[in-house]
Amino acid sequence: MKIVHMYLNVLEVSEAVPAWDGFLRLGFFLVLIAMIVMMLHRRYAKVKVASGFDVVAVNLEAEGKRYDFNDIAGNIEAKESVNDIVDYLRDPEKYKAYGARMPKGILLHGKPGTGKTLMAKAMAGEAGVPFYAVSGSDFVQMYVGVGAARVRELFKKARDAGGGVIFIDEIDALGKKRSDGLSGNDEREQTLNALLTEMQGFSDGAGIVVIAATNRPDTLDEALMRPGRFDRRVEVGLPDLAARKQILALHAKNKPLSKMTNMEKLAVDTVFFSGAMLEGLLNDAAINAAKRGGGNIEPEDISTAYYTALAGSEKKDRSGIRQKERAVTAWHESGHALAATLLNPENRVAKVTIIPSAGGAGGFCANIPAERMYWTKRELEEQIMINLAGRAAEELHFGIDGVTTGASNDIEKATQTALQYVAKFGMGEGLLDRLALKDDQNINKECADLINRLYDETRVLLKENYPAMEALVEGLLENETLDGDEVREILSAATPTQ
């Protein structure tokens, strides 16, 4: 509208002063053209900023050293699964002579912190080839076509360099399953199509291997997983006991550990810890020692870091905690400890405390499970019972009207295990037919029946062993924290037959 008004004003002036007619009209159109050029320039500048994506090979040696498989403790099976890829990158002619085609894409999947990125770096380091690292979110932009352009630029860089390892972390950010409702102009779909085309397009002799990492392989589009794209899947799992020993030894090399440190016990206690969690545990222990000012990292520094990782740091100011709340927490945690000891003797109660954490938990019972490959039906039921034991202990001592909200997290865990028990592992009563039909109503009913049955069993178990639970409560109210040996001593004295 402003431009229209300007043009009308020019006409009025030109009519009043005829000699200026041509000059004013020319000047107006020049200004108009300048404004259009400025608007186009601004829009182009925005797109340019959005699409700016400087792809360079990561200098792994600049990070401290050249990575290789010696930097990866554990995960022997995963390393063996990619050894041939490394050999191919070193000597592709060897495989060409046999007419072999190496996988173009490798999908590394596993829980967070298990070392998927480190595995990709080690593969590039072992092969001595360039390493291009990007994240799936780098390709997802609001401007249509930007993500696809970035994909093409990434592969062009690798081809121009004569090959290498392209690593795409969190590939599910751009490679999620497509639904029929998506438009063909959707930015995410265009980016995914560009990735599929590039992976299909480079030749077997290009010396390029694409490695992707994800925590959720089940969410990826089927087109990504077919032969010629990500046709090899390698699980990078949580470390077993032997691997945890190796990982802890690897990260303890530059740390002044006390001679009293029992690394064997620490490896046992850290079941289900990922490699990243183990590294973080020793790093937090080093921070604790530095704050304390001691010359070495003592066992108490590691213990503090360990229990902080499990339940959060202890609350320093406990002056506002009422005696009633301490008693409730003591009964609640004693219920967990007693149920865990009676139901799963293979597991080990390492610590019970009623000291609240800074995160809001009133206390906790550290129950270290035995390392196992499979869970039986009864073991899953016992796990649900251990989760419910805190609430059951409160009800037994304070009555149904005296139970508290402190069991909310326990109930959530029990419900999650029950859902897996029924809907994932098919251990419910005659539910396999309903699973095929995805009958959520019947699944929910079966989960509720299971939890109610196991809750009744838990109350009976604790009632039969009430004196032992009472002895634990007395110990917690007196000392606030009991270690595993103290728990077993109290239970042994209260229940001689156990």
C-alpha positions as CSV (number, residue, x, y, z in Angstrom):
1,M,0.0,0.0,0.0
2,K,2.9,2.4,0.8
3,I,4.3,1.9,-2.7
4,V,0.8,2.6,-4.3
5,H,0.6,5.9,-2.3
6,M,4.1,6.9,-3.4
7,Y,3.2,6.2,-7.1
8,L,0.0,8.4,-6.8
9,N,2.0,11.2,-5.3
10,V,4.5,11.0,-8.2
11,L,1.6,11.3,-10.7
12,E,0.2,14.4,-8.9
13,V,3.6,16.1,-9.0
14,S,4.2,15.2,-12.6
15,E,0.8,16.6,-13.6
16,A,1.6,19.8,-11.8
17,V,5.1,20.2,-13.2
18,P,5.1,18.5,-16.7
19,A,8.8,19.0,-17.2
20,W,9.5,16.7,-14.3
21,D,7.3,13.9,-15.5
22,G,9.9,11.6,-17.0
23,F,12.5,12.3,-14.3
24,L,10.1,11.5,-11.5
25,R,8.7,8.3,-13.1
26,L,12.3,7.1,-13.7
27,G,13.3,7.9,-10.2
28,F,10.3,6.1,-8.7
29,F,11.0,2.9,-10.7
30,L,14.6,2.9,-9.7
31,V,13.6,3.1,-6.0
32,L,11.1,0.4,-6.5
33,I,13.7,-1.9,-8.1
34,A,16.2,-1.1,-5.3
35,M,13.5,-2.1,-2.7
36,I,12.8,-5.4,-4.5
37,V,16.6,-6.2,-4.7
38,M,16.9,-5.5,-0.9
39,M,14.1,-7.8,0.0
40,L,15.4,-10.6,-2.2
41,H,18.9,-10.1,-0.7
42,R,17.6,-10.4,2.8
43,R,15.7,-13.6,2.0
44,Y,18.7,-15.0,0.3
45,A,20.9,-14.1,3.2
46,K,18.6,-16.0,5.6
47,V,18.6,-19.1,3.5
48,K,22.4,-18.8,3.1
49,V,22.8,-18.6,6.9
50,A,20.4,-21.6,7.4
51,S,22.2,-23.7,4.8
52,G,25.7,-22.8,5.9
53,F,27.2,-26.2,6.6
54,D,31.0,-26.4,6.6
55,V,31.7,-30.2,6.3
56,V,35.3,-30.9,7.3
57,A,37.0,-34.1,8.3
58,V,37.4,-34.3,12.1
59,N,41.1,-34.4,13.1
60,L,40.9,-37.3,15.6
61,E,44.6,-36.9,16.5
62,A,43.9,-33.3,17.5
63,E,41.5,-34.6,20.2
64,G,44.5,-36.2,21.9
65,K,45.5,-39.3,20.0
66,R,44.5,-41.4,17.1
67,Y,41.7,-43.7,18.2
68,D,41.8,-47.4,17.6
69,F,40.2,-50.6,19.0
70,N,42.5,-50.5,22.0
71,D,40.6,-47.5,23.2
72,I,37.4,-49.5,23.4
73,A,37.2,-51.8,26.4
74,G,34.7,-54.6,26.1
75,N,32.3,-54.9,23.2
76,I,34.4,-57.7,21.7
77,E,31.5,-58.9,19.5
78,A,30.8,-55.4,18.1
79,K,34.5,-55.0,17.2
80,E,34.6,-58.3,15.5
81,S,31.5,-57.4,13.5
82,V,33.2,-54.4,11.9
83,N,36.7,-55.8,11.5
84,D,36.1,-56.7,7.9
85,I,34.9,-53.1,7.2
86,V,38.1,-51.7,8.6
87,D,40.1,-54.2,6.5
88,Y,38.1,-53.2,3.4
89,L,38.8,-49.5,4.0
90,R,42.5,-50.3,4.3
91,D,42.7,-52.5,1.2
92,P,39.6,-52.4,-1.0
93,E,41.4,-54.2,-3.9
94,K,41.7,-57.3,-1.8
95,Y,37.9,-57.6,-1.7
96,K,37.3,-56.6,-5.3
97,A,39.4,-59.6,-6.5
98,Y,36.7,-61.8,-5.0
99,G,33.8,-59.8,-6.3
100,A,32.8,-58.9,-2.8
101,R,30.8,-55.8,-2.0
102,M,31.2,-54.3,1.4
103,P,28.2,-52.9,3.2
104,K,27.7,-49.3,2.4
105,G,26.1,-48.5,5.7
106,I,26.5,-49.8,9.3
107,L,23.9,-49.0,12.0
108,L,25.3,-49.0,15.5
109,H,22.5,-49.3,18.0
110,G,22.4,-49.6,21.8
111,K,21.6,-47.7,25.0
112,P,23.0,-44.2,25.5
113,G,26.6,-44.1,26.6
114,T,27.6,-47.5,25.4
115,G,30.3,-46.1,23.0
116,K,28.8,-46.0,19.6
117,T,30.6,-42.7,18.7
118,L,33.8,-44.1,20.0
119,M,33.4,-47.2,17.9
120,A,33.0,-45.1,14.7
121,K,36.1,-43.1,15.6
122,A,38.1,-46.2,16.2
123,M,37.1,-47.7,12.9
124,A,38.3,-44.6,11.1
125,G,41.5,-44.5,13.2
126,E,42.2,-48.2,12.5
127,A,41.7,-47.8,8.8
128,G,43.6,-44.4,8.7
129,V,40.9,-42.7,6.7
130,P,39.1,-39.3,7.1
131,F,36.3,-39.1,9.6
132,Y,33.3,-36.9,8.9
133,A,31.0,-36.5,12.0
134,V,27.6,-34.9,11.8
135,S,24.3,-35.2,13.8
136,G,21.0,-36.1,12.3
137,S,19.6,-32.8,13.7
138,D,22.1,-30.9,11.6
139,F,20.0,-31.8,8.5
140,V,16.6,-30.9,9.8
141,Q,15.8,-27.2,9.0
142,M,12.8,-25.1,8.6
143,Y,13.8,-24.1,5.0
144,V,12.7,-26.6,2.4
145,G,15.7,-28.1,0.5
146,V,18.4,-27.1,3.0
147,G,18.7,-30.5,4.6
148,A,18.9,-32.2,1.2
149,A,21.6,-29.8,0.1
150,R,23.6,-30.5,3.3
151,V,23.4,-34.3,2.6
152,R,24.7,-33.8,-0.9
153,E,27.5,-31.6,0.3
154,L,28.5,-34.1,3.0
155,F,28.9,-36.9,0.5
156,K,30.6,-34.7,-2.1
157,K,33.3,-33.8,0.5
158,A,33.9,-37.5,1.2
159,R,34.1,-38.4,-2.5
160,D,36.5,-35.5,-3.2
161,A,38.7,-36.7,-0.4
162,G,38.9,-40.2,-1.9
163,G,36.7,-41.9,0.7
164,G,36.4,-42.1,4.5
165,V,34.0,-42.8,7.3
166,I,30.8,-40.7,7.4
167,F,29.3,-40.8,10.9
168,I,25.7,-39.6,11.4
169,D,24.9,-39.6,15.1
170,E,21.2,-39.7,16.2
171,I,20.1,-40.6,12.7
172,D,16.5,-41.1,13.9
173,A,16.2,-37.3,13.9
174,L,16.0,-37.4,10.1
175,G,15.3,-41.1,9.3
176,K,12.1,-41.8,11.2
177,K,9.5,-43.9,9.6
178,R,7.4,-42.0,7.1
179,S,3.6,-42.1,7.2
180,D,1.3,-42.0,4.2
181,G,0.0,-38.6,5.3
182,L,3.3,-36.8,4.7
183,S,3.5,-34.5,1.7
184,G,6.1,-35.0,-0.9
185,N,7.4,-31.5,-0.3
186,D,8.0,-32.2,3.4
187,E,11.5,-31.0,4.4
188,R,12.2,-34.1,6.5
189,E,11.1,-36.4,3.7
190,Q,13.2,-34.6,1.1
191,T,16.2,-34.8,3.4
192,L,15.7,-38.5,3.9
193,N,15.2,-39.1,0.2
194,A,18.5,-37.3,-0.5
195,L,20.3,-39.5,2.0
196,L,18.8,-42.7,0.4
197,T,19.8,-41.4,-3.0
198,E,23.4,-40.6,-2.0
199,M,23.9,-44.0,-0.3
200,Q,22.5,-45.7,-3.4
201,G,24.6,-43.6,-5.7
202,F,28.2,-43.9,-4.6
203,S,30.0,-46.9,-6.1
204,D,31.3,-49.9,-4.3
205,G,34.9,-48.7,-4.9
206,A,34.4,-45.2,-3.6
207,G,36.0,-46.1,-0.3
208,I,33.1,-44.6,1.7
209,V,31.4,-46.3,4.6
210,V,28.4,-44.6,6.3
211,I,28.1,-45.3,10.0
212,A,25.0,-44.2,11.8
213,A,24.1,-44.4,15.5
214,T,20.7,-44.6,17.3
215,N,19.2,-45.6,20.5
216,R,15.9,-46.5,18.8
217,P,16.5,-48.7,15.7
218,D,12.8,-49.6,15.7
219,T,11.8,-46.0,14.7
220,L,13.8,-45.9,11.5
221,D,12.3,-46.0,8.0
222,E,12.4,-49.4,6.3
223,A,14.1,-47.9,3.2
224,L,17.1,-47.1,5.3
225,M,17.5,-50.7,6.4
226,R,17.4,-52.5,3.1
227,P,20.5,-54.0,1.4
228,G,22.6,-51.3,-0.3
229,R,22.0,-48.8,2.6
230,F,22.3,-49.7,6.2
231,D,22.4,-53.4,5.6
232,R,24.5,-54.3,8.7
233,R,23.3,-53.8,12.2
234,V,25.7,-53.9,15.1
235,E,24.6,-53.8,18.7
236,V,26.9,-51.9,21.1
237,G,25.6,-53.2,24.4
238,L,26.1,-52.5,28.0
239,P,29.4,-53.9,29.3
240,D,29.5,-57.2,31.2
241,L,31.6,-57.8,34.3
242,A,34.9,-58.4,32.4
243,A,34.3,-55.4,30.2
244,R,33.5,-53.1,33.2
245,K,36.9,-54.1,34.7
246,Q,38.6,-53.1,31.5
247,I,36.7,-49.8,31.2
248,L,37.4,-48.9,34.8
249,A,41.1,-49.7,34.4
250,L,41.2,-47.7,31.2
251,H,39.8,-44.6,32.9
252,A,41.8,-45.0,36.1
253,K,45.2,-44.8,34.4
254,N,45.7,-41.0,35.0
255,K,44.0,-41.0,38.4
256,P,45.8,-41.3,41.8
257,L,43.7,-44.1,43.2
258,S,44.3,-45.2,46.8
259,K,45.8,-48.7,47.3
260,M,42.7,-49.4,49.4
261,T,40.5,-49.1,46.3
262,N,38.8,-52.4,45.3
263,M,38.3,-52.1,41.6
264,E,37.0,-55.7,41.4
265,K,34.2,-54.9,43.8
266,L,33.4,-51.7,42.0
267,A,33.1,-53.6,38.7
268,V,30.6,-55.9,40.4
269,D,28.6,-53.1,41.9
270,T,28.2,-51.2,38.7
271,V,26.1,-53.8,36.9
272,F,24.0,-52.1,34.1
273,F,26.4,-49.1,34.0
274,S,27.3,-48.0,30.6
275,G,30.9,-47.1,29.6
276,A,30.0,-43.4,29.8
277,M,28.6,-43.8,33.3
278,L,31.7,-45.6,34.5
279,E,33.9,-42.8,33.2
280,G,31.6,-40.3,34.8
281,L,31.8,-42.2,38.1
282,L,35.6,-42.1,38.3
283,N,35.6,-38.5,37.2
284,D,33.1,-37.5,40.0
285,A,35.3,-39.5,42.5
286,A,38.3,-37.5,41.3
287,I,36.3,-34.2,41.8
288,N,35.3,-35.4,45.3
289,A,39.0,-36.0,46.2
290,A,40.1,-32.7,44.8
291,K,37.4,-30.8,46.9
292,R,38.4,-32.8,50.0
293,G,42.1,-32.0,49.3
294,G,43.5,-35.5,49.8
295,G,46.5,-36.7,48.0
296,N,44.7,-39.8,46.6
297,I,41.2,-40.8,45.5
298,E,40.0,-42.8,48.5
299,P,37.3,-45.5,48.5
300,E,34.9,-43.0,50.2
301,D,35.3,-40.6,47.3
302,I,34.2,-43.4,44.9
303,S,31.4,-44.5,47.2
304,T,30.0,-41.0,47.3
305,A,30.2,-40.7,43.5
306,Y,28.6,-44.2,43.1
307,Y,25.5,-43.5,45.3
308,T,25.1,-40.0,43.9
309,A,24.9,-41.7,40.5
310,L,22.2,-44.0,41.8
311,A,20.1,-41.7,43.9
312,G,21.4,-38.1,43.7
313,S,23.5,-36.2,46.2
314,E,22.6,-36.2,49.9
315,K,20.6,-33.3,51.2
316,K,22.8,-31.3,53.6
317,D,20.2,-29.4,55.5
318,R,18.0,-31.9,57.2
319,S,16.7,-29.7,60.0
320,G,13.2,-29.4,58.6
321,I,12.6,-33.2,58.5
322,R,10.0,-34.3,61.0
323,Q,10.4,-37.5,63.1
324,K,7.2,-38.8,61.5
325,E,8.7,-38.5,58.1
326,R,11.9,-40.2,59.2
327,A,9.8,-43.1,60.5
328,V,7.8,-43.4,57.3
329,T,11.0,-43.5,55.3
330,A,12.6,-46.0,57.6
331,W,9.6,-48.4,57.3
332,H,9.4,-47.8,53.5
333,E,13.1,-48.6,52.8
334,S,13.1,-51.5,55.2
335,G,10.3,-53.0,53.3
336,H,12.4,-52.8,50.1
337,A,15.5,-54.2,51.8
338,L,13.7,-57.1,53.4
339,A,11.8,-58.1,50.2
340,A,14.9,-57.9,48.1
341,T,16.9,-60.1,50.6
342,L,14.1,-62.7,50.9
343,L,13.0,-62.9,47.2
344,N,16.3,-62.6,45.4
345,P,19.2,-64.0,47.4
346,E,21.4,-63.7,44.3
347,N,21.0,-60.0,44.4
348,R,22.8,-57.9,47.0
349,V,21.5,-55.1,49.1
350,A,24.5,-52.7,49.2
351,K,23.1,-49.8,51.2
352,V,19.9,-48.6,52.8
353,T,19.5,-45.0,54.0
354,I,16.8,-42.6,55.2
355,I,18.9,-39.5,54.4
356,P,16.9,-37.6,51.7
357,S,18.5,-36.6,48.4
358,A,18.7,-33.1,47.0
359,G,16.4,-34.3,44.2
360,G,13.5,-35.0,46.6
361,A,13.8,-38.7,47.4
362,G,13.3,-39.5,51.1
363,G,15.8,-42.3,51.1
364,F,16.8,-45.3,49.0
365,C,17.6,-49.0,49.1
366,A,20.5,-49.9,46.7
367,N,19.7,-53.4,45.5
368,I,22.4,-54.6,43.1
369,P,21.0,-57.3,40.8
370,A,22.9,-60.3,39.8
371,E,24.2,-60.3,36.2
372,R,21.9,-62.4,34.1
373,M,21.2,-62.8,30.4
374,Y,17.5,-63.7,30.8
375,W,14.8,-63.1,33.3
376,T,12.3,-65.9,34.2
377,K,8.7,-65.3,34.7
378,R,9.0,-65.5,38.5
379,E,12.0,-63.3,38.6
380,L,10.0,-60.5,36.9
381,E,7.2,-61.0,39.4
382,E,9.7,-60.8,42.3
383,Q,11.1,-57.5,40.8
384,I,7.5,-56.1,40.9
385,M,7.1,-57.3,44.5
386,I,10.4,-55.6,45.5
387,N,9.1,-52.3,44.0
388,L,5.8,-52.6,45.8
389,A,7.4,-53.6,49.2
390,G,7.9,-50.0,50.3
391,R,4.2,-49.2,50.0
392,A,3.2,-52.5,51.6
393,A,5.5,-51.9,54.6
394,E,3.8,-48.4,55.1
395,E,0.4,-50.0,55.0
396,L,1.3,-52.8,57.5
397,H,2.6,-50.4,60.1
398,F,0.6,-47.2,59.6
399,G,-2.6,-48.7,58.2
400,I,-4.3,-48.1,54.8
401,D,-5.1,-44.5,55.6
402,G,-1.5,-43.8,56.7
403,V,0.3,-44.7,53.4
404,T,2.1,-41.8,51.7
405,T,2.9,-40.5,48.3
406,G,6.5,-41.6,48.7
407,A,5.8,-44.8,46.7
408,S,4.8,-43.0,43.5
409,N,8.1,-43.8,41.7
410,D,8.0,-47.4,42.9
411,I,4.5,-47.9,41.5
412,E,5.6,-46.4,38.2
413,K,8.4,-48.9,38.0
414,A,6.2,-51.8,38.9
415,T,3.6,-50.7,36.3
416,Q,6.3,-50.5,33.6
417,T,7.6,-54.0,34.5
418,A,4.1,-55.4,34.5
419,L,3.4,-53.9,31.0
420,Q,6.6,-55.6,29.7
421,Y,5.7,-58.8,31.5
422,V,2.3,-58.9,29.7
423,A,2.7,-57.0,26.4
424,K,6.3,-57.5,25.5
425,F,7.3,-60.9,26.9
426,G,3.9,-62.6,26.6
427,M,3.9,-64.0,30.1
428,G,0.3,-63.1,30.9
429,E,-2.5,-65.6,31.1
430,G,-3.7,-66.5,27.6
431,L,-2.9,-63.1,26.2
432,L,-1.0,-64.0,23.1
433,D,-4.2,-63.8,20.9
434,R,-5.0,-60.3,22.4
435,L,-1.4,-59.2,21.8
436,A,-1.9,-59.8,18.1
437,L,-5.0,-57.7,18.1
438,K,-3.3,-55.0,20.2
439,D,-6.2,-55.1,22.7
440,D,-5.1,-52.4,25.1
441,Q,-8.1,-52.7,27.3
442,N,-7.4,-56.4,28.1
443,I,-3.7,-55.7,28.4
444,N,-4.4,-53.0,31.0
445,K,-6.8,-55.2,32.9
446,E,-4.2,-58.1,33.0
447,C,-1.5,-55.7,34.3
448,A,-3.8,-54.4,37.0
449,D,-4.7,-58.0,38.1
450,L,-1.0,-58.9,38.1
451,I,0.0,-56.0,40.3
452,N,-2.9,-56.5,42.7
453,R,-2.0,-60.2,43.1
454,L,1.7,-59.5,43.7
455,Y,0.9,-56.7,46.1
456,D,-1.1,-59.1,48.2
457,E,1.8,-61.6,48.1
458,T,4.2,-58.8,49.2
459,R,2.1,-57.9,52.2
460,V,1.9,-61.5,53.3
461,L,5.7,-61.9,52.9
462,L,6.4,-58.8,55.0
463,K,3.8,-59.7,57.7
464,E,5.4,-63.1,58.1
465,N,8.8,-61.4,58.6
466,Y,7.6,-58.4,60.6
467,P,10.2,-58.7,63.4
468,A,13.1,-58.6,60.9
469,M,11.6,-55.5,59.2
470,E,11.1,-53.8,62.6
471,A,14.8,-54.5,63.5
472,L,15.9,-52.8,60.2
473,V,13.7,-49.8,61.1
474,E,15.3,-49.5,64.5
475,G,18.8,-49.6,62.9
476,L,17.9,-47.0,60.3
477,L,16.4,-44.6,62.8
478,E,19.5,-44.9,65.0
479,N,22.2,-44.7,62.3
480,E,20.3,-43.2,59.3
481,T,22.4,-45.4,56.9
482,L,23.2,-49.1,56.9
483,D,25.6,-50.8,54.5
484,G,25.0,-54.2,53.1
485,D,26.9,-56.1,55.8
486,E,25.0,-54.4,58.5
487,V,21.7,-55.2,56.8
488,R,22.6,-58.8,56.6
489,E,23.8,-58.9,60.2
490,I,20.5,-57.4,61.4
491,L,18.4,-59.8,59.3
492,S,20.4,-62.8,60.4
493,A,19.9,-61.9,64.1
494,A,16.2,-61.3,63.6
495,T,15.5,-64.3,61.4
496,P,18.0,-67.0,62.3
497,T,16.5,-69.4,59.7
498,Q,17.3,-67.0,56.8
